[in-house]
Amino acid sequence: MPEAVGRGAVVEVGCRVRVVASPPDLPDDDLRTRDLFDRCVGREFAVVSTMGSLLELEVGDVVGEPAHMHSIWVEADLVTRVE
């Protein structure tokens, strides 16, 4: 079973991760933030940037656009590393 990144697995830019959950406190706003995160759950993405325990993932393809058109910052404990 893959190890959750926030529990000691090493992740850096270029690593592939699978989003396993959405943050519980996301707003249900006009920007459809919660919908975007929910669409990412179960999918794999490359890490494009890191800042502390946050990982940036380019996720445009989940809404039918080029990956670089939309990105999310997600806590490391909400993803698993994909080998």
Number of C-alpha atoms within 10 A of each C-alpha: 5 12 14 20 20 17 10 10 13 11 19 12 13 11 14 18 25 20 24 17 16 19 14 7 7 12 12 10 9 7 9 12 13 17 15 18 20 15 14 22 15 14 13 18 21 19 18 16 14 17 9 7 13 16 23 19 25 19 24 17 13 15 14 9 11 12 15 12 12 15 15 16 16 19 20 23 20 19 26 23 21 17 7
